[in-house]
């Protein structure tokens, strides 16, 4: 995971590039798995003996045939917010590019086999141009944790690598070793202690899945940043990008962050603002829920809404409770018929509801959970009112989580 915003500011002194030697490592990005995790970030002061919760950090790893895309977002704290996208080539995680955006700085670097070029805008508005030769192989220092997770980890593994840091405009050593095994959140983890340049880093890596379970970054002045699992039961707040991520693309809805799609009967659907406002008012101040409503302008025969809960507990009991307890979708006195059913069997998991009111209007709901690998987990529900049978069948084919989504 990337260093925090304060860490980046602390190393933003630009230094000349010097070369380092290294051994060829056994790094294979195919050991990683595609997923999204949300970590709680804490700032620890050893001098004041104080620990403060500073943000939620969302890490997404996307994998295709040729590359790994690593996205790290921390957007809630106005001081430390950052958004970084790093791209590496498979299988050895050779760096391709990095886009970085922070509150007062931004930058980009692109890598070739033995060259890195780009720019970094400093807090004072100056822009530093980056153009350096690199030994081969070299890595992106900002992705040190991903590189370690993709290494051939054993109880005695040591790494001595060369990295390039956009923040210091310098080649830096990436070093460390596995020092033991500890249990984190019930998972047996390798403990890897090392340095990213001169910054001490400790990683707790799931021995079975290679997922990052915890990370500790020590910075100057007696401060450290700890990223670990959120407290049990804590609601996962939707970010601004997640709240605005559902878009109409032709004859489908697609969520650009969560990676699910919902077929539409036609490309004529548009946001239904009045219904949106009413439904969101019903949700109150829930930060883990959002709703989007759509209709065909001028056509009152068919309407649909999409509801997402972020931070679903992942159990069958929680899935059963969601439509009725949180969405209040149980039978009412106006219904002349009401049916519901649930499937919770392996990868096949869905909740279906069908009701018909006294006016003959039929409403249908289909809820599905996100793939088990996704953390925090989601529930996505499609609520459909009206429509011809062919339209209903098409809409209720969704939501589907795409293979290249988080």
N, C-alpha and C positions, 0 to 999 in steps of 0.2 A: 504494500500500500504506500501511497505517496507520503512524504513528510508533510507536516501540518503547515498552515499559513505562517505561523510564527517561526517555525523551523526554516522555511524558505527565506523569510526576511533576514534571519540570522546569518545565512550563508550567502547573501546576495552581494558579496564582495568579489569583484571580478579579478581573476588571477590568470597568468599566462599558462598555456597548455604545456604539460610535460608528459613524457611517455613512461609507461609501466610495463613490466613483463608479467606473463601469466602462463599457467598450464591450460591445455585444452580441456574443458570440463565436459561432463556427460549431462547435458541439459536437453530436455525433450518436452516441449509444450504440450504434447499429446497426453502427458500425465495429468494435465489439468482438466477440470470439468467446467462446463458452462453453467453459470449461476449468478444470482444477485444476493448480496448480503447487506444488512444494515447493522452498523456497529455504533455503540455509544462511545463518544470521545470525552476523555477527562484530562484536565490539566492538573498535574501534581507539582506542588512546590515543596521541595525538601527543606528549604530554609524556614518557611512559615508553617510547615507541617499541615498543609491544607490541600484538599482535593476538590476541584470544581468541575461540574458537568458543563462542557462547552458546546457540543454539537452532536448531531447524528451524521455518520459517514456512510454513504451508500457506495458499495463497490460492485461493479458488474463486469463479468468476464464473458466475452462472446467469442466463439470459435467457429471458423469456417475451414474450408479445405486448405487454405494457404496461410492464414494469419490468425493472430489473437488480438482482439481489441479489449483494452482494459480501461474502464471508465470509473473515475473516483469523484464523487460529489459530496461537498459539505456546504450546505447553502443556508442553514438556519441562523448561524452566528454571523452578524454583520461584519465583525472584525476578521474572523478566520475563514470566511466562505471562500471556497475554491472549486473549480471544475476542471478536471484534467482528463484528456484522452490520450492513451498511449497505444501504439500499434507495433506489433512484432511479427516477424516472419516465422512460420513454422518450418521445421520442427525445433530449431535450436534457439528460438527467441532472439534472432538477430534484429536489432531495432530498425524500424522504418520511419516513425514520426512521433512527435509529441506536440499536442496543443495544450497550453496552460492558461488559465484565466483566474486571477485573484482580484481582491478588492482594489488593489492599487497597482498591480502589475499584470502583464500578459506576455505570451511569447509563443514561438513555434521553432522547432528544429526538425530537419529531415536528414536521414542517415543514408549513406551509401556504404560499401564494404569498408572503406578506410577513410571516410570523410563525413563530417557533419557540418551543416550550414543552417543558418536561421537568424533569429533576432530575439531580443528580450527587451521589453520596455520597462524601465525602472520606475520607482515610486515618484521620482522628481520629474518624470516626463521624458528623460533622455532614453534613447534607444541604442542598445549595444548590438552590433552585428557579430554574428558567430560564424566562424569559418576555420575549422581545425582538422588536422590529419589525425587519424586514429589507428592504433594497432589492430590487428585482426587475429582473434575475434575481440570485439568490444560490445558493451551492453549499455542500455539506458539506466543510469543510476537511480532514476525515479521509480523504476520497476524492480528494485532489488528483491522485494518480497516475492514477486511472481517468479523471478529467476530462481530463487532458492527453492520455492515450492515445486518447480519443474526439474530440479536436480535429482540425481540418483541418491536420494537420502538413505543413509544407513546410520547405525549407532555411532560410527566413527568418522562420518563425512566431514571433510574440510573443503572450503572453497576459497580460492584466491583468483579474483577476476579483475578485469579492467572495465570501468564504467565512465560514461560522460555525463556531467551534471550541467543542465541548462542554467541553473541558478548561480553557479560559480564559474561558468564558462571554462571548465577545466576537466581534464581526465582525473579520475579519482579511483582509489583502490576500493574494491568490494570484497570484504574478507569475513570469514566466520567459520564456525563449526557447530555440529550437533553436540550438545552437552548433556543430554539425557532425555527422559520421557516424563511428562506430567499429565494429569487428567484435567481437562478444561470442559466444563459443561457436560460431563459424562463421557467425553471423547478422549482417547489416548492420543497425545500429541508429542511430536518431536519438539524439543526446545533448541532453537538455533540462536546462538549469540554471536554477533559480529559488529562490523563497522561499515557504514556507508560514507566513504570519505573519512572524516574524523568523527562522525556522529554515531554513538553506540546505539545498536538496535537489537531487540530481542523479539523473536517470532515464535509463536506456538502454532504448529502445523499439524493438522489431523493426519495421523499415520495411514489411515485407510483411504481417504478421499483427496488429500493434498489441499483441503480448504484451509484458509487462514482462520484461526479461532481467536487469536489475540495478538496484539503488537504493542511494544513499548519502545518509544523513541526518546532518548535523553538529549536535551539541548543545553545551551549555555545558561549560566545563572542559577543553577540548581533546579531547573524545571524539566519536566518530562511530560510526554503525551501518551496516554494509554487508550487504545482502541480495543473494545471488548464487547461481549454480547449485551444487549439492552436488558435492564431489569425485568424479571419475569412479570408478565401481566401488563407491561407498559404499552399503551397504544402507539402505533407507528403513524406519525403524521405524514400526510401526503405533501410532497413538495410542490412548488409552483409549476415545474415542468410536468409533474405527474397530473396536476389538476387541469392543465391545458393540453394534455397529450393526446386526447381522443379527437381524431380528425376524419372527415369524409374524404375518401379517395375513390372516385368513381362510384361503383355500386357496392361499397363496403365501408365499414368503420374500421379504423386501425389505431391502436394506441402506440404511440412512438416510443414510449418508455417501457411499458409493461409487456409489449410484444404480443398482444392478442388482436384478433380480427373478428368482425361480425358481418356476415353478408347482409346486404340490403336488397329489397325487391326491385329497386331502381336507383338511378343516380340523381333523382330529384329531391332526395331528403336533405333537410337543412335543420340547424339548431332551432329548437322550440323554446324561446327565451322565457315566455310566461310560465310554461310548465316547469322549466328549469328552476326558476325562482321559487315556485311553490314547493317543489320537491326538496330543494336544498333548505328551505325554511323548516320543513318537517324533520330534517336531520339534526337541526339545532346546531350545537357547537362541536359536533363530533369531528375531530381532526383526522380520523382514520377512515372516513367514509366520503365518497363523492358520487354525484349523479349527473348524468347528461341526458337531455331529452331531445327527440327529433321528430319531425313530421314532414309531410309534403305540403308546402304552402298552398292554402286554398282547399286542401283535401282533409276532411275531418274523419274519414273512414278508418285510417290506420295511423297509429302513433306508437312510438317505442321509447323506452328509457333504458339506460345502462347504469348499473350501480356497482361500485367497487369498494370492497373493504380491504384495507392494507393491514397486515398483522394478524390474519386469521390463524387460530391456534393449531390448525392442521389435523384436528380430530373429527371423527364421525359425529360425536355429540355436538361439537361447536357448529358443524355444518348443518345439522338438523335444526339447531336453534336459530340460525341466521335469518331465514326468510320470515319467520313468524315473530321472533322476539325483537329483531332490529328493524325489519322492514314492515312489520305489522301486516303481513300478507295472509293471515288466516281467514276463514270464512266469516262473512258478515250477514246481517239480516236481509240484505238486498240480494243475496245470491240465491238463485233457484237451483244451482248445482255447483258442487265444489269437489275437486279431486286433487290429491297430491301423491307423489311417490318419490322415493329416494333410492339411488343405487350407490353403494360404497363397496366396490369389489375390485381390488387391484388398481389398475390404471383407469378403470371405468368408474367415474364418480360424477353424479349429477343429481339435481333436485328439480322436479317438474311440478308445476301447479297449473290447473285449469279451472276457471270459474266463469259462470254466466249469470248476469244480473237479470232483474225482472224486465228490463227493456230489451233483452236479447243480446246485449253486448258481451262478447266473449273476450276474456283476458287470459293470457298465458305467460308463464314465467319459467325460465330455465337458468339455473345457477350451476356453475362449475368451479372447482378450486384450481389454482395454478399447479403446474408440475411440482412434485415433491422437492425437487432440487432448488426451487426458488425460495429465498429467504430475504425479507419477510414474505410469508405466503399471502396469497390473495384469494378472495372470492369475487367472481364476476357474475352478475345476474343481468339477463335481458328480460325486460318487462314489455310485453306486446299487447296492445289493445286493438281489436278489429282486424281487418285484413282478409283477403281471400285465402283459401287453403294453400295455394301454391306459394303465396307470399309468406304465410305463417311457417310453412316447412323450411323455406329458405332462411328466414331470420333465425329460427330455432336450431339451425345447424351450427350457429355460433353460440357462445364465443369459442374460438379455437386459439390456442397459444402456438405461435409460429415457431419453427425449429430454430430460427436465427434470432428469436427474441430473448429477453433476459430470462 
